[in-house]
Amino acid sequence: QALLETLIGVFRADYGAFLELEGGTPRVLYRAGTRKPDDESISMTVVQQVARERAPMVVADVRADPNLSQAMSIPVYVRSVIAAPLTAGQKLSGILYLESPESDRLYSEEVRDLLGRICALAGEHLARATSARELERDNQRLGALHRSGGSAGASLADLVGTGPAMRRVIEQIRQVAKTDVTTLILGESGTGKELVA
């Protein structure tokens, strides 16, 4: 919300929205700016193009654009629109959408590129914040497992992590568990060696 409000100020927009993509469907998560309370429309044409191309988009003058001048989702007073994807690597996590009704504030390609760079940084930051929250949940789960007595009655489902390295570890555990062989389990303190044993 704070990022959206800041960008509305920086880009002198009158209205903006942050959309997340759940299952590929855009959904407005935050909106801000000056608009009539009952007017929540945004251009899905712009949003879908940004999502499809994963690149920022500018419509300098909506009234002159053949694809958008008749769009019902854009209020008639909107003159200029910019939107950019929030990405982390290959993952598209959302879209930032800004619009201006003023003819003296038509957005340019330079403004589009600047918003694109800002959104790329914001997307990486959001990905790191999401990873940090996931790590915190994993740490809490491990702490609860440790407090409850550790590995008594534990299963592979009690192991934390879903990345490629963890999948390889779980596959190795399954292979070794089928045999009657002495196995040395190495790892730093607190990594779950007892749970694996």
Disulfide bonds with the S-S distance in Angstrom:
none
